[in-house]
Amino acid sequence: MASYILAIAPAYFKRNVVIRPMTSTTHTTKSGLTDFELIKSCLDGNNQSFSELVARYKNLVYSIILRMVTDREEANDLAQDVFIKIYKNLDKYYPDYKLSTWIIRITTNHVIDYRRKKKQECVPLDEVSYDMAAPTAETPEEAYLKTERTQQLAQVINDLPDMYKLPIVLYHQQGLSYQEIADVIHEPLSKVKNRIFRGRKILKDTLVGLRESENYGV
């Protein structure tokens, strides 16, 4: 099965993947089957069912990985590894949990292990789109400043320790609830809330300091 996933993976991951927020709805697409029904079909040896699971969750997996590693090619390779790991562990999935939460847990754990082995500290987020104010007519100077601030925010998030960065990314960019994040990172709900609160404070204090330095020409 691993060779089958590697065979279909380029078609899924080498294309330009559109990053979308995760939704909490139950997935039913071409086959009309629920996620759990597809999993049971996979365990019965139906490779096409796993292809559909990949199609349903490739954007979610890829977008999370892209926020945690250095480039798109690396994210492609890790996404293939993640789906191989997902397939090998399908028999361990319990329908009491949302499949998306289970997949996010496998994805984040895999990338964290990968980064730990490589001893990577930098996590670029310069290609992430951040929610900004509603578009208005802008002067070239305003457009430049807006782009600069977006890049600045990406860098500041990039510099956060993982213990704050991961909850921030999952909450603000993937749309997970506090409880879903707690399930993913295996931490109490109170700790998740605290880390998001402290992460936001670090972001705010850092951005304020940077902008004060700009104003005073430091």
Buried (B, 14 or more C-beta within 10 A) or exposed (E): EEEEBEEBBEEBBEEEBEBEEBEEEEBEEEEEBBBEEBBBBBBEEBEEBBBBBBBBBBBBBBBBBBBBBBEBEBBBBBBBBBBBBBBEEBEEBEEEEBBBBBBBBBBBBBBBEBBEEEEEEEBBBEEBEEEEEEEEEEEEEEEEEBEEBBEBBBBBBBBBEBEBBBBBBBBBBBEBBBEBBBBBBEBEEEBBBBBBEBBBEBBEEBBEEBEEEEEEEE
